[in-house]
Amino acid sequence: MNTAAKIVSETLLGEYHKVVTLGKREFRIYQPTINEISRMFPGSGLSVSENTKRLEVISSMPEHIDEVCRTLAVAITIKKPIAEGLTFEYIRRFATMDQIQEAILVLGSVIRGDEIFELCELDKSTGKDTAKIFGNNNLAGQVATFVEQLHLSYKEVTNELSYPLLLLMSVDKMRVSYDDETEPEVKTLSGKELLKMKGI
């Protein structure tokens, strides 16, 4: 099994994770669902991408250390939420700033599905895209988009499927091309470029 197939398989099974070291312990960061992302960024009206970028910036600021450690604690305890408080105290007390910054970079990458879109070969798009796309400025808009495009229930989108899996399903689902050109222009797009076009 090649690396891309292994990552997609682990994503489908909910087993994809990255290991980070905080203090003297190793922790696993799994791909979160939209509800889990909401717990990581409570009260935020920003998109997932904006939230992860903001977190990466403030992770080096001592005045934001509690917020950063709390976000990491939520991410690390996705499979055991009961341990969130103890995990926060452990990170706050024993992890170095360098370890915290590295863990935040890993968390952002896992949430956005960077490795999936870097390794997976997605279809090429043909013709010219003249449509303008609006919306998807926060999680509520993204939930609506996933429900509509993927024909999933609200519960499946928010609680059952990981956010990176929803992104992958959105960009790789079967689509029909309506171009009438006899020799269509073939444009190769990376997963990140396709997501950017979709506003996700």
Steps between C-alpha positions, in 0.01 A plus 500: 500500500647838403514792742203689351277190509605433861415856605160491327426163661594629846290813441195290405546282809564793736848369581716770338707682758832674565710462813627807686728524803399728786713493812628143525190336357379424150142577398294418190310764306213347300299663221213686670134527406339841456355482854846427639643793302227719653619390845858590406400849383198597715318818406705556186329628187806426288544224243698189592796618294498843668473342846798268443712784358410725794589222745838451330572873540397532866675176605823699537338768721526430875184704570296246298654186649183394686285521185759307298544229766122463536462453123774235503335326797169480313676368186699239690203370701253464210467128573503553881335838576490419871879551516489851349554692828792284614658516154475882502672515841774262381571699180494832686744374761745276313501585128758745362402787270682327212303178559173694515575689178592177319184328627287792378655475151424127497143563620438756224635260239282213628184715510554635147597158362826634355662158460194352328482774239874501449519127426164418339468532125176683428330531159584776263242766422424598142398825339474841657321563826307827471273451802549713808474325833380671818453380857673235712640773723449302821415150622124550463537573130732203457251270673227616261729445202593147609136407567391632159791376287554162662132427583587415859300564816590779742606240757728320253668828401546638851548190718593193300739586216832677552546844347788389271285210374219743416748718310635200309150376415405848374795543266515141376132416449387416148412806294377550144679743270266701276770654283412510129852565379632240256849512645459602860782669680618269775608671816667305780396606848637399836256414779578830673430702182168321450398568861594865457279524189212346696558747785550223756 
